[in-house]
């Protein structure tokens, strides 16, 4: 299996279902393809924007006023998430966002096999004090516009690509097995 899809969500507030942006990057057979990014209008039940979240990602309510709702982008997301493995940096957050947004919008939770690039980073770079996305991207000279979902997804995928180059292991499942990184299921 040689398809890896990275995903990153931004949320309007502390609730995972309040997704307000998503970014996706795909690497197949070693080549990074065209990504996907969209703002998302959060469901009105969780649609308030906290000052803290706005300070992190800069997305304001007016930015998402005309954006599609999660249910509208769900078919596109499923196309990207099927086949292969999905990764995210601090993946439990992003997998929770996906799950909670599906539940709130009445959509089926897609079957996703996923791993966390924080765990991969800790295995490959144990000497680092922190394994945050921006720290990893700085270390590996990966350009990053941190907390922009498209840039975060690409940065996450580039961590995987760099580790593949460093180890010479280009089969993602073999790489994760050798590095003792768990594959989870949603």
Beta strands, then each sheet from edge to edge (+ up, - down):
strand 1: 3-11
strand 2: 19-28
strand 3: 31-32
strand 4: 36-39
strand 5: 85-88
strand 6: 113-116
strand 7: 184-185
sheet 1: 3+ 2- 1+ 5+ 6+ 7-
sheet 2: 3+ 2- 4+
end
